[in-house]
Amino acid sequence: MSGISSVVKEAVRELKRLIDPARVLDTPEARLLYAYDATAGQHLPDAVVKAHSPAEVAAVLKMADRLGFPVVPRGAGTGLSGGSLPAAGGVVLVLTGMAQIKEIDRENMAVVCEPGVITADLQKAVEREGLFYPPDPSSLNYCTIGGNLAENAGGPRGLKYGVTKDYVLGLEVVLPDGETVRLGGKQVKNVTGYNFLQLFVGSEGTLGVITEATLRLLPLPPARKTLAAFFDRLEQAADAVTAVLAAGVVPCTLELMDQKSIYYVEEYLRLGLPRQAEAMLIIEADGLPEETEAQAARIARVCRQAGARDLTVARDSAEADRLWRARRAVSPAISRVRPTKIGEDICVPRSAIPAMVREIQKIEERFGLPIVIFGHAGDGNLHPNILTNRRDREEMARVEQAIRAIFEAAVKLGGTLSGEHGIGLTKKDYLGLDLSPRAVALMRAVKKAVDPAGILNPGKIFGGGSA
């Protein structure tokens, strides 16, 4: 048994005296359940603790700091960069049991919640009060607010409304030594000292464990209008994205699906999508009723001018839901095609979308791999998904080459390695493509200052050694 495993066994005995023993798991079967996330990776933890309070989180971290074993925070396990996988073993700290919405403050337009709240549940709760929480990752029906904060999750509405970080007013965070800090609050403006609040957002569980969040809300838009535009060529759709934005319209969402996405979704759901179309844009406008109608009309006009072969304007919420069902089904639909789906997450300036699409098509041809392109085209966030078989070593070698080529193309076009999935395990070896050695050294210095023992989610973000 490894040294870490031995230390964790000692910690488990002590934790079972502090926490309900039923929530401190060390059997092989229980540990295996937390060895996976939404990537193809697998890393077995030495133990699992299901925390139900900030005090329990603090107890685990204090013990980890004293005994020197790794702790990996985990929500629903829907992450796509391996961020919640216990790469160095240790304890997986599960936060789904902390799932209370503590307060919906209509006067200050804020919500206070625990990290285990499901994103869709939070949205529904505030909408019943006439309020709106915009961030909407595709896994919103399963993912948790804590995971969204750790990865700075986005989603289709990021074009108009921004991403998770844009809605964080305050956090309660347990640091790696078990001490708790509160940052921010319900105030909208705050420039008191360094912006440590945002430091923890997107830090992928490497700096602290979020135990409470205060999130900004907006008024619920009274009207929405959803359109779908189909194109004979993928490049036409990419050009239409920039044309819509150049026309002075900022839609709520502007989503892209390529022909493979359309085909596999149609095979999966039989929604009546035209398989012969090479690309589909799903565009939604929202706001006041008259404004929304005017925006939808302008979007339709621009798409037709860009070469749309067909245009569907949803007449009611049921038709809009059908269009969105197609977009949200892309990932499960293409997962059925080949044994392994490797979903990437590059982001480029919006003006570079056509060029990035062309580069991905060249990479697909160069390496002989099927690559499905979809994503949040309105903010330049594309998800090239490579369909492969991880048991085929020769093919996986080509996959690794294709992934590097995609990242290199994105950076060359002024983009970045990730728009919303994070770096985690899967992208850490490519960090140097995007960031200078000095920038990486500064990040390592921050990690060292906050977590000198290196116990919190080690091995993530930074390649070439532990973080």
Helices and strands as residue ranges (DSSP letters): H 3-18, G 21-23, E 24-25, H 28-33, E 47-50, H 54-67, E 71-74, E 91-94, E 101-105, E 110-113, H 119-127, E 131-132, H 145-151, H 158-161, G 164-167, E 168-174, E 180-184, H 196-200, E 209-216, E 218-219, E 223-231, H 234-246, E 253-258, H 259-269, E 279-287, H 289-305, E 308-313, H 317-328, H 330-335, E 340-343, E 346-347, G 350-352, H 353-367, E 371-376, G 377-379, E 381-388, H 393-412, G 428-430, H 431-434, H 437-450
